[in-house]
């Protein structure tokens, strides 16, 4: 049964490390959430390690720059694991071939930056769909457009037997008051059409392996029982944590704010109904990270 709590400090002393989602928990896509920043700063002062585990398709260095612009200070976190870095490692081993059709926005070209951790990487070339051996998807070119606009291209891709590498399994994300489509929506469509999609972010294992490696780089050897995952995505953050056998704290005031009737805290009955429908049981729940 999910326990409703008032603050992270109620349970934080049980855990040596946090795997914290960014979007919807620490920032809203525009600016940092002050209560979340303060909670993470307090946790770190007590000796805990904070790993920001994000489904961003961007390399870690780009995410560092982005959250700095949003006002998330360096002392609120220790290290970052991104879906983008996990997916990039797979791309440079050739999982979708060497000639790829790229779906994404111009600022996401950082996905193709060299990655030192892959020995003997394959040379990746971006080509038109007709010449491609595979697809790399960081997200739709227009995040506000219906993903169905890609049906004609996906039909050709499926006929050619192309695999789609999804750099961000999120379906949607809220940027301030605006809801945008993510790469996961395109991968879902491609799979529904009979194509094969490869995932590397939450809730899939590769990003958790990366997060544990990031912890090890800090000199932290933390068992699953000492890790708490925090996030607002019931099918990404929470399902992923359950799959990894780690405890989770569900932030109800993010993507599920309407369904859980969250103001400061979720309505208990609405929360119970939402979790029952999602067939998912987080260890804890709270309106906002604080």
VOPATI-383680 format. One record per residue (C-alpha): residue number from 1; residue in one letter; x, y, z. Coordinates in nm, 4 decimals, always signed. Last residue first. Example, Ala and Ser with C-alpha at 12.3 -4.5 7.8 and 13.67 -1.06 7.14 Angstrom:
residues 2
num:2&residu:S&x:+1.3670&y:-0.1060&z:+0.7140 $
num:1&residu:A&x:+1.2300&y:-0.4500&z:+0.7800 $
//
This chain:
residues 290
num:290&residu:X&x:+0.9684&y:+1.9203&z:-0.0705 $
num:289&residu:X&x:+0.8907&y:+1.7246&z:-0.3848 $
num:288&residu:X&x:+0.5325&y:+1.7994&z:-0.4745 $
num:287&residu:X&x:+0.2001&y:+1.6301&z:-0.3994 $
num:286&residu:X&x:+0.3484&y:+1.3325&z:-0.2175 $
num:285&residu:X&x:+0.3373&y:+0.9564&z:-0.2655 $
num:284&residu:X&x:+0.5239&y:+0.6617&z:-0.1132 $
num:283&residu:X&x:+0.6118&y:+0.3001&z:-0.1952 $
num:282&residu:X&x:+0.4682&y:+0.3308&z:-0.5435 $
num:281&residu:X&x:+0.2032&y:+0.0743&z:-0.6389 $
num:280&residu:X&x:+0.1204&y:+0.0349&z:-1.0086 $
num:279&residu:X&x:-0.1826&y:-0.1149&z:-1.1790 $
num:278&residu:X&x:-0.2328&y:+0.2198&z:-1.3562 $
num:277&residu:X&x:-0.6078&y:+0.1981&z:-1.2932 $
num:276&residu:X&x:-0.5489&y:+0.1086&z:-0.9284 $
num:275&residu:X&x:-0.2962&y:+0.3885&z:-0.8952 $
num:274&residu:X&x:-0.5420&y:+0.6436&z:-1.0333 $
num:273&residu:X&x:-0.8282&y:+0.5216&z:-0.8152 $
num:272&residu:X&x:-0.6142&y:+0.5349&z:-0.5012 $
num:271&residu:X&x:-0.4923&y:+0.8845&z:-0.5902 $
num:270&residu:X&x:-0.8469&y:+1.0083&z:-0.6489 $
num:269&residu:X&x:-0.9525&y:+0.8671&z:-0.3109 $
num:268&residu:X&x:-0.6559&y:+1.0208&z:-0.1295 $
num:267&residu:X&x:-0.6935&y:+1.3656&z:-0.2948 $
num:266&residu:X&x:-0.3385&y:+1.4567&z:-0.3798 $
num:265&residu:X&x:-0.1417&y:+1.7120&z:-0.1748 $
num:264&residu:X&x:-0.0735&y:+2.0827&z:-0.2238 $
num:263&residu:X&x:-0.3223&y:+2.0976&z:-0.5069 $
num:262&residu:X&x:-0.3445&y:+1.7497&z:-0.6500 $
num:261&residu:X&x:-0.6714&y:+1.6155&z:-0.7890 $
num:260&residu:X&x:-0.5028&y:+1.2790&z:-0.8589 $
num:259&residu:X&x:-0.6160&y:+1.2736&z:-1.2241 $
num:258&residu:X&x:-0.5488&y:+1.6441&z:-1.2731 $
num:257&residu:X&x:-0.1995&y:+1.6399&z:-1.1180 $
num:256&residu:X&x:-0.0951&y:+1.3193&z:-1.2966 $
num:255&residu:X&x:+0.1869&y:+1.4672&z:-1.5064 $
num:254&residu:X&x:+0.3308&y:+1.6577&z:-1.2122 $
num:253&residu:X&x:+0.1507&y:+1.7155&z:-0.8805 $
num:252&residu:X&x:+0.1433&y:+1.3445&z:-0.7931 $
num:251&residu:X&x:+0.5152&y:+1.3061&z:-0.7252 $
num:250&residu:X&x:+0.5460&y:+0.9303&z:-0.6663 $
num:249&residu:X&x:+0.8215&y:+0.8247&z:-0.4258 $
num:248&residu:X&x:+0.9758&y:+0.4886&z:-0.5106 $
num:247&residu:X&x:+1.1494&y:+0.1949&z:-0.3451 $
num:246&residu:X&x:+1.3879&y:-0.0194&z:-0.5494 $
num:245&residu:X&x:+1.3262&y:-0.3612&z:-0.7029 $
num:244&residu:X&x:+1.4528&y:-0.2609&z:-1.0483 $
num:243&residu:X&x:+1.1159&y:-0.3341&z:-1.2086 $
num:242&residu:X&x:+0.9438&y:-0.1419&z:-0.9312 $
num:241&residu:X&x:+1.1711&y:+0.1547&z:-0.9970 $
num:240&residu:X&x:+1.0914&y:+0.1429&z:-1.3674 $
num:239&residu:X&x:+0.7177&y:+0.1269&z:-1.3015 $
num:238&residu:X&x:+0.7521&y:+0.4351&z:-1.0803 $
num:237&residu:X&x:+0.9708&y:+0.6540&z:-1.3003 $
num:236&residu:X&x:+0.8336&y:+0.5466&z:-1.6389 $
num:235&residu:X&x:+0.4699&y:+0.4305&z:-1.6234 $
num:234&residu:X&x:+0.3756&y:+0.6438&z:-1.3203 $
num:233&residu:X&x:+0.5784&y:+0.9424&z:-1.4392 $
num:232&residu:X&x:+0.6052&y:+1.1983&z:-1.1571 $
num:231&residu:X&x:+0.9394&y:+1.0852&z:-1.0169 $
num:230&residu:X&x:+1.1541&y:+0.9873&z:-0.7204 $
num:229&residu:X&x:+1.3538&y:+0.6638&z:-0.6953 $
num:228&residu:X&x:+1.4814&y:+0.5705&z:-0.3483 $
num:227&residu:X&x:+1.8024&y:+0.3686&z:-0.3151 $
num:226&residu:X&x:+1.9368&y:+0.1977&z:-0.0010 $
num:225&residu:X&x:+1.7431&y:-0.1272&z:-0.0491 $
num:224&residu:X&x:+1.8919&y:-0.1573&z:-0.3973 $
num:223&residu:X&x:+2.2397&y:-0.1710&z:-0.2443 $
num:222&residu:X&x:+2.4668&y:+0.1329&z:-0.2557 $
num:221&residu:X&x:+2.8399&y:+0.1253&z:-0.3254 $
num:220&residu:X&x:+2.9250&y:+0.4953&z:-0.3481 $
num:219&residu:X&x:+3.2702&y:+0.6022&z:-0.4675 $
num:218&residu:X&x:+3.1229&y:+0.8821&z:-0.6766 $
num:217&residu:X&x:+3.2055&y:+0.6871&z:-0.9938 $
num:216&residu:X&x:+3.0074&y:+0.3996&z:-0.8401 $
num:215&residu:X&x:+2.7002&y:+0.6225&z:-0.8246 $
num:214&residu:X&x:+2.7397&y:+0.7079&z:-1.1949 $
num:213&residu:X&x:+2.7701&y:+0.3360&z:-1.2676 $
num:212&residu:X&x:+2.4448&y:+0.2806&z:-1.0784 $
num:211&residu:X&x:+2.2741&y:+0.5481&z:-1.2883 $
num:210&residu:X&x:+2.4041&y:+0.3844&z:-1.6086 $
num:209&residu:X&x:+2.2611&y:+0.0469&z:-1.5074 $
num:208&residu:X&x:+1.9359&y:+0.2258&z:-1.4274 $
num:207&residu:X&x:+1.9407&y:+0.3816&z:-1.7746 $
num:206&residu:X&x:+1.9870&y:+0.0419&z:-1.9412 $
num:205&residu:X&x:+1.7031&y:-0.1339&z:-1.7481 $
num:204&residu:X&x:+1.3920&y:+0.0188&z:-1.9138 $
num:203&residu:X&x:+1.1402&y:+0.2340&z:-1.7243 $
num:202&residu:X&x:+1.3054&y:+0.4793&z:-1.7840 $
num:201&residu:X&x:+1.5448&y:+0.5384&z:-2.0708 $
num:200&residu:X&x:+1.7084&y:+0.3029&z:-2.3241 $
num:199&residu:X&x:+1.4284&y:+0.1902&z:-2.5583 $
num:198&residu:X&x:+1.4511&y:+0.0072&z:-2.8920 $
num:197&residu:X&x:+1.1515&y:+0.0231&z:-3.1271 $
num:196&residu:X&x:+1.0636&y:-0.2442&z:-3.3850 $
num:195&residu:X&x:+0.7972&y:-0.1659&z:-3.6463 $
num:194&residu:X&x:+0.4512&y:-0.3211&z:-3.6654 $
num:193&residu:X&x:+0.2398&y:-0.0067&z:-3.6860 $
num:192&residu:X&x:+0.1814&y:-0.0167&z:-3.3095 $
num:191&residu:X&x:+0.5590&y:-0.0246&z:-3.2647 $
num:190&residu:X&x:+0.6017&y:+0.2862&z:-3.4794 $
num:189&residu:X&x:+0.3260&y:+0.4668&z:-3.2874 $
num:188&residu:X&x:+0.4856&y:+0.3806&z:-2.9522 $
num:187&residu:X&x:+0.8239&y:+0.4971&z:-3.0795 $
num:186&residu:X&x:+0.6682&y:+0.8266&z:-3.1879 $
num:185&residu:X&x:+0.5012&y:+0.8780&z:-2.8493 $
num:184&residu:X&x:+0.8223&y:+0.7821&z:-2.6711 $
num:183&residu:X&x:+1.0083&y:+1.0555&z:-2.8572 $
num:182&residu:X&x:+0.8150&y:+1.3244&z:-2.6712 $
num:181&residu:X&x:+0.4888&y:+1.5125&z:-2.7265 $
num:180&residu:X&x:+0.4386&y:+1.8463&z:-2.5506 $
num:179&residu:X&x:+0.1958&y:+1.9723&z:-2.2855 $
num:178&residu:X&x:+0.1988&y:+2.3503&z:-2.2243 $
num:177&residu:X&x:+0.1479&y:+2.5112&z:-1.8818 $
num:176&residu:X&x:+0.5196&y:+2.5238&z:-1.7965 $
num:175&residu:X&x:+0.6681&y:+2.2677&z:-2.0321 $
num:174&residu:X&x:+0.4683&y:+1.9565&z:-1.9479 $
num:173&residu:X&x:+0.5990&y:+1.6277&z:-2.0854 $
num:172&residu:X&x:+0.4441&y:+1.3592&z:-2.3036 $
num:171&residu:X&x:+0.5154&y:+1.0008&z:-2.4107 $
num:170&residu:X&x:+0.8455&y:+0.9646&z:-2.2257 $
num:169&residu:X&x:+1.0684&y:+0.6900&z:-2.3717 $
num:168&residu:X&x:+1.3451&y:+0.9383&z:-2.4658 $
num:167&residu:X&x:+1.6300&y:+0.8294&z:-2.6956 $
num:166&residu:X&x:+1.4150&y:+0.5879&z:-2.8946 $
num:165&residu:X&x:+1.6234&y:+0.3867&z:-3.1431 $
num:164&residu:X&x:+1.3927&y:+0.2818&z:-3.4264 $
num:163&residu:X&x:+1.4745&y:-0.0402&z:-3.6137 $
num:162&residu:X&x:+1.4369&y:-0.0408&z:-3.9916 $
num:161&residu:X&x:+1.2845&y:-0.3359&z:-4.1773 $
num:160&residu:X&x:+1.2424&y:-0.1545&z:-4.5106 $
num:159&residu:X&x:+0.8641&y:-0.2010&z:-4.4980 $
num:158&residu:X&x:+0.8691&y:-0.0648&z:-4.1423 $
num:157&residu:X&x:+1.0602&y:+0.2450&z:-4.2535 $
num:156&residu:X&x:+0.8203&y:+0.3017&z:-4.5429 $
num:155&residu:X&x:+0.5196&y:+0.2821&z:-4.3104 $
num:154&residu:X&x:+0.7022&y:+0.4995&z:-4.0571 $
num:153&residu:X&x:+0.7485&y:+0.7738&z:-4.3161 $
num:152&residu:X&x:+0.3773&y:+0.7759&z:-4.4020 $
num:151&residu:X&x:+0.2705&y:+0.7540&z:-4.0341 $
num:150&residu:X&x:+0.4895&y:+1.0428&z:-3.9135 $
num:149&residu:X&x:+0.1987&y:+1.2911&z:-3.9035 $
num:148&residu:X&x:+0.0416&y:+1.0582&z:-3.6454 $
num:147&residu:X&x:+0.2663&y:+1.2148&z:-3.3804 $
num:146&residu:X&x:+0.0132&y:+1.5024&z:-3.3576 $
num:145&residu:X&x:+0.2020&y:+1.8337&z:-3.3571 $
num:144&residu:X&x:+0.2989&y:+2.0212&z:-3.0392 $
num:143&residu:X&x:+0.6499&y:+1.8775&z:-3.0114 $
num:142&residu:X&x:+0.7313&y:+1.9870&z:-3.3708 $
num:141&residu:X&x:+1.0436&y:+1.8061&z:-3.4931 $
num:140&residu:X&x:+0.9275&y:+1.5082&z:-3.2905 $
num:139&residu:X&x:+1.1620&y:+1.3575&z:-3.0323 $
num:138&residu:X&x:+1.5162&y:+1.2211&z:-2.9992 $
num:137&residu:X&x:+1.4544&y:+0.9499&z:-3.2597 $
num:136&residu:X&x:+1.7404&y:+0.7652&z:-3.4311 $
num:135&residu:X&x:+1.6175&y:+0.5482&z:-3.7187 $
num:134&residu:X&x:+1.7919&y:+0.2594&z:-3.8958 $
num:133&residu:X&x:+1.9671&y:+0.1468&z:-4.2136 $
num:132&residu:X&x:+1.8763&y:+0.4699&z:-4.3904 $
num:131&residu:X&x:+1.8950&y:+0.5547&z:-4.7622 $
num:130&residu:X&x:+1.5228&y:+0.6227&z:-4.8206 $
num:129&residu:X&x:+1.4979&y:+0.7934&z:-4.4806 $
num:128&residu:X&x:+1.7476&y:+1.0631&z:-4.5786 $
num:127&residu:X&x:+2.0987&y:+1.0266&z:-4.4291 $
num:126&residu:X&x:+2.2795&y:+1.0985&z:-4.1030 $
num:125&residu:X&x:+2.6133&y:+0.9175&z:-4.0831 $
num:124&residu:X&x:+2.7400&y:+0.7261&z:-3.7781 $
num:123&residu:X&x:+3.0930&y:+0.5836&z:-3.7711 $
num:122&residu:X&x:+3.1009&y:+0.2736&z:-3.5508 $
num:121&residu:X&x:+3.2646&y:+0.3058&z:-3.2106 $
num:120&residu:X&x:+3.5911&y:+0.1156&z:-3.1385 $
num:119&residu:X&x:+3.5587&y:+0.1363&z:-2.7597 $
num:118&residu:X&x:+3.2456&y:+0.3065&z:-2.6315 $
num:117&residu:X&x:+3.3112&y:+0.5079&z:-2.3129 $
num:116&residu:X&x:+3.4540&y:+0.8002&z:-2.5096 $
num:115&residu:X&x:+3.1259&y:+0.9071&z:-2.6699 $
num:114&residu:X&x:+3.1550&y:+1.1286&z:-2.9769 $
num:113&residu:X&x:+2.8753&y:+1.3881&z:-3.0181 $
num:112&residu:X&x:+2.5797&y:+1.2540&z:-3.2206 $
num:111&residu:X&x:+2.3183&y:+1.3321&z:-2.9556 $
num:110&residu:X&x:+2.4433&y:+1.6908&z:-2.9606 $
num:109&residu:X&x:+2.2240&y:+1.7267&z:-3.2690 $
num:108&residu:X&x:+1.9351&y:+1.7858&z:-3.0290 $
num:107&residu:X&x:+1.9390&y:+2.1633&z:-3.0802 $
num:106&residu:X&x:+1.8247&y:+2.1110&z:-3.4401 $
num:105&residu:X&x:+1.5040&y:+1.9308&z:-3.3358 $
num:104&residu:X&x:+1.4468&y:+1.5590&z:-3.3705 $
num:103&residu:X&x:+1.4039&y:+1.2654&z:-3.6045 $
num:102&residu:X&x:+1.7301&y:+1.1379&z:-3.7543 $
num:101&residu:X&x:+1.7503&y:+0.8856&z:-4.0372 $
num:100&residu:X&x:+2.0544&y:+0.6678&z:-3.9773 $
num:99&residu:X&x:+2.3420&y:+0.5243&z:-4.1812 $
num:98&residu:X&x:+2.5697&y:+0.3256&z:-3.9485 $
num:97&residu:X&x:+2.3326&y:+0.0550&z:-3.8325 $
num:96&residu:X&x:+2.0557&y:+0.0594&z:-3.5725 $
num:95&residu:X&x:+2.2412&y:-0.1295&z:-3.2968 $
num:94&residu:X&x:+2.5778&y:-0.0063&z:-3.4280 $
num:93&residu:X&x:+2.7875&y:+0.0077&z:-3.1108 $
num:92&residu:X&x:+2.7794&y:+0.3865&z:-3.1386 $
num:91&residu:X&x:+2.3987&y:+0.3785&z:-3.1239 $
num:90&residu:X&x:+2.3996&y:+0.1754&z:-2.8020 $
num:89&residu:X&x:+2.6260&y:+0.4241&z:-2.6249 $
num:88&residu:X&x:+2.4106&y:+0.7056&z:-2.7587 $
num:87&residu:X&x:+2.0986&y:+0.5448&z:-2.6086 $
num:86&residu:X&x:+2.2464&y:+0.5387&z:-2.2581 $
num:85&residu:X&x:+2.3806&y:+0.8920&z:-2.2984 $
num:84&residu:X&x:+2.0430&y:+1.0172&z:-2.4213 $
num:83&residu:X&x:+1.8514&y:+0.8437&z:-2.1446 $
num:82&residu:X&x:+2.0512&y:+1.0622&z:-1.9112 $
num:81&residu:X&x:+2.2369&y:+0.9833&z:-1.5889 $
num:80&residu:X&x:+2.3452&y:+1.2879&z:-1.3865 $
num:79&residu:X&x:+2.5745&y:+1.3434&z:-1.0878 $
num:78&residu:X&x:+2.5883&y:+1.4945&z:-0.7399 $
num:77&residu:X&x:+2.2762&y:+1.7096&z:-0.7034 $
num:76&residu:X&x:+2.1294&y:+2.0102&z:-0.5221 $
num:75&residu:X&x:+2.4694&y:+2.1759&z:-0.4644 $
num:74&residu:X&x:+2.5046&y:+2.2567&z:-0.8334 $
num:73&residu:X&x:+2.2070&y:+2.4939&z:-0.8284 $
num:72&residu:X&x:+1.8862&y:+2.4390&z:-1.0329 $
num:71&residu:X&x:+1.8005&y:+2.7820&z:-1.1725 $
num:70&residu:X&x:+1.6467&y:+2.6894&z:-1.5079 $
num:69&residu:X&x:+1.9626&y:+2.8040&z:-1.6869 $
num:68&residu:X&x:+2.1646&y:+2.5711&z:-1.4620 $
num:67&residu:X&x:+1.9211&y:+2.2934&z:-1.5494 $
num:66&residu:X&x:+2.0007&y:+2.3380&z:-1.9184 $
num:65&residu:X&x:+2.3786&y:+2.3550&z:-1.8813 $
num:64&residu:X&x:+2.3904&y:+2.0321&z:-1.6805 $
num:63&residu:X&x:+2.1523&y:+1.8703&z:-1.9303 $
num:62&residu:X&x:+2.3926&y:+1.9572&z:-2.2119 $
num:61&residu:X&x:+2.6869&y:+1.8006&z:-2.0261 $
num:60&residu:X&x:+2.4868&y:+1.4814&z:-1.9636 $
num:59&residu:X&x:+2.4164&y:+1.4212&z:-2.3323 $
num:58&residu:X&x:+2.0609&y:+1.5086&z:-2.4434 $
num:57&residu:X&x:+1.7775&y:+1.2618&z:-2.5055 $
num:56&residu:X&x:+1.6276&y:+1.3649&z:-2.1697 $
num:55&residu:X&x:+1.4762&y:+1.0656&z:-1.9950 $
num:54&residu:X&x:+1.6336&y:+1.1832&z:-1.6707 $
num:53&residu:X&x:+1.8007&y:+1.0257&z:-1.3713 $
num:52&residu:X&x:+1.9465&y:+1.2986&z:-1.1487 $
num:51&residu:X&x:+2.1648&y:+1.1089&z:-0.9033 $
num:50&residu:X&x:+2.1565&y:+1.2569&z:-0.5545 $
num:49&residu:X&x:+2.3902&y:+1.1168&z:-0.2885 $
num:48&residu:X&x:+2.3041&y:+1.1342&z:+0.0825 $
num:47&residu:X&x:+2.5358&y:+1.2746&z:+0.3497 $
num:46&residu:X&x:+2.2946&y:+1.4873&z:+0.5522 $
num:45&residu:X&x:+2.3941&y:+1.7952&z:+0.3554 $
num:44&residu:X&x:+2.2871&y:+1.6022&z:+0.0452 $
num:43&residu:X&x:+1.9336&y:+1.5569&z:+0.1805 $
num:42&residu:X&x:+1.9058&y:+1.9240&z:+0.2735 $
num:41&residu:X&x:+2.0108&y:+2.0326&z:-0.0752 $
num:40&residu:X&x:+1.7637&y:+1.7876&z:-0.2277 $
num:39&residu:X&x:+1.4741&y:+1.9225&z:-0.0208 $
num:38&residu:X&x:+1.5692&y:+2.2841&z:-0.0960 $
num:37&residu:X&x:+1.5782&y:+2.2193&z:-0.4717 $
num:36&residu:X&x:+1.2395&y:+2.0487&z:-0.4562 $
num:35&residu:X&x:+1.0828&y:+2.3366&z:-0.2626 $
num:34&residu:X&x:+1.2241&y:+2.5912&z:-0.5065 $
num:33&residu:X&x:+1.0915&y:+2.4266&z:-0.8285 $
num:32&residu:X&x:+1.3446&y:+2.5257&z:-1.0951 $
num:31&residu:X&x:+1.2314&y:+2.7136&z:-1.4044 $
num:30&residu:X&x:+1.0981&y:+2.6581&z:-1.7563 $
num:29&residu:X&x:+1.0587&y:+2.2834&z:-1.8135 $
num:28&residu:X&x:+0.8809&y:+2.2456&z:-1.4820 $
num:27&residu:X&x:+1.1887&y:+2.1858&z:-1.2669 $
num:26&residu:X&x:+1.2918&y:+1.9448&z:-0.9898 $
num:25&residu:X&x:+0.9923&y:+1.7100&z:-1.0078 $
num:24&residu:X&x:+0.8011&y:+1.7721&z:-1.3309 $
num:23&residu:X&x:+1.1127&y:+1.7328&z:-1.5458 $
num:22&residu:X&x:+1.4064&y:+1.6134&z:-1.3386 $
num:21&residu:X&x:+1.3571&y:+1.2570&z:-1.2153 $
num:20&residu:X&x:+1.5548&y:+1.1759&z:-0.9027 $
num:19&residu:X&x:+1.7440&y:+0.8535&z:-0.8286 $
num:18&residu:X&x:+1.8179&y:+0.9119&z:-0.4583 $
num:17&residu:X&x:+2.1017&y:+0.7607&z:-0.2580 $
num:16&residu:X&x:+2.1790&y:+0.6438&z:+0.0954 $
num:15&residu:X&x:+1.8182&y:+0.5825&z:+0.1946 $
num:14&residu:X&x:+1.6286&y:+0.5298&z:+0.5208 $
num:13&residu:X&x:+1.7197&y:+0.8791&z:+0.6448 $
num:12&residu:X&x:+1.5069&y:+1.0235&z:+0.3645 $
num:11&residu:X&x:+1.1722&y:+0.8997&z:+0.4973 $
num:10&residu:X&x:+1.0092&y:+1.1912&z:+0.6781 $
num:9&residu:X&x:+1.2644&y:+1.4335&z:+0.5304 $
num:8&residu:X&x:+1.1031&y:+1.3922&z:+0.1880 $
num:7&residu:X&x:+0.7984&y:+1.5841&z:+0.3090 $
num:6&residu:X&x:+0.4257&y:+1.5399&z:+0.3782 $
num:5&residu:X&x:+0.3905&y:+1.1664&z:+0.3167 $
num:4&residu:X&x:+0.1178&y:+0.9438&z:+0.1679 $
num:3&residu:X&x:+0.2038&y:+0.5752&z:+0.2065 $
num:2&residu:X&x:+0.1253&y:+0.3479&z:-0.0894 $
num:1&residu:X&x:+0.0000&y:+0.0000&z:+0.0000 $
//
